[in-house]
Amino acid sequence: MTRSLTALAVALLTGTMASALPARAQEGKAALTKVASFEHQVTGITVARDGRIFVNFPRWSEDAPVSVAELKDGKPVPFPDDQWNAWRNARADELSPKDHFVCVQSVVADGQDRLWVVDAAAPAMAHVIKDGPKLVGIDLKTNKVIKTIPFDTTTVLQASYLNDVRISPDGKTAYLTDSGAEGALIVVDLDSGSAKRILSGDPSTMPDKSVTVSYDGKPLRRPDGRGVEFAADGIALSKDGETLYWQAIKGKTLYSLPTDALTGWAAASVVPDTLTDKSLSSKVVKVGENGVADGLLIARRDGRMYVTSPQDNAVKVRDLAGGKDGLATLVQDPSLRWPDTFGEGPDGTIYVTTSHIQDSADYKPGAPLSLPTELWAIKPPASGATGSTQTAPAR
């Protein structure tokens, strides 16, 4: 093996930054570059204002050795420290779920240089560990936990699975999705720590029974016949913070709600009539159809919505400002095996994880518990072309 080939092999095995790998791009299409490879299943990705990259590994099929990590030289390093990452399912009787990451689903850096960690605390997406569900804030200047917001049983139900989060531009409010058996949104006042569950069981947050999630040309099912049933999952916030968007994975419709309808909701000790689920439901807007989608992101650079399309191994974009229906395919590649979650770098680079859900032991009997996954970077074409616009099919 030549020295160059040896270096490439080492890069792939160790998860080093993918400068060793050439960007793949077709004429008029975005360039796709591998940033890192992981030995375990990754979901969340976020990039801080200073360019630091953070990822997380949920405990779905395996007892992952790290929950939250910062990428350093392409390798995941436990963040903020080893102690917060010390939880293991096998040590559940020894460690407190209040100050350890139990089952982290997403990480998001805000404009105030804080990293917010969503701990669903439901390993294998089974029952929620008591005192485990929480939102943890970490100061990226000191790398220290500065706030832990626990969620009670009225906010996070036993069948809940906290999924993704967005932070308001002023850093005062967090919006989360619950993709569990009863879909919902959760609004959190970050100053007080108060949280309220909204639109619980609403059609906009629940799976669409007319949709079947497929992969490799056939319905994606567990060995016992169950299909993909994830409720409200992807979430996005407009650049001005005035509109919240979300969608169920087992769904095709993108929904939105003006955030001023939620003013005072999280901090209210008694919810007024204007903030009931019934009144909120009447304000929910059907934006359009994305087809089956997982991650959502509204880019700071151009204000467009980026949408992962797992069934198509693709990332697509929606022009929210142009009033155009349908999606344009930004990049489609077999390597994007279940594109999951987005992050945006300071220079506008779009990052996306591939979680390989369809290849996991949950859906593929005999698959190894440790599931290799990747992080990719997407550079839009210089011309700004994104491919032909197409309406996402309902499946």
Buried (B, 14 or more C-beta within 10 A) or exposed (E): EEEEEEEBEEBBEEBBBBEBBEBBBEEEBBBBBBBBBBBBBBBBBBBBEEEBBBBBBBBBBBBBEBBBBBBEEBBBBBBBEEEBBBBBBEEBEEBEBEBBBBBBBBBBBBEBBBBBBBBBBBBBBEEBBEBBBBBBBBBBEEEEBEBBBBBEEEBBBEBBBBBBBBBBBEBBBBBBBBBBBBBBBBBBBBEEBBBBBBBBEBBBBBBBEEBBBBBEEEEBBBEEEEBBBBBBBBBBBBBEBEBBBBBBBBBBBBBBBBBEBBBBBBBEEEEEEEBEBEEBBEEBEEBBBBBBBBBBBBBEBBBBBBBBBBBBBBBBBBBBEEEEEBBBBBBBBEEBBBBBBBBBBEEEBBBBBBBBBBBBBBBBEEBEEBBBBBBBBBBBBEEEBBBEBEEBEBB
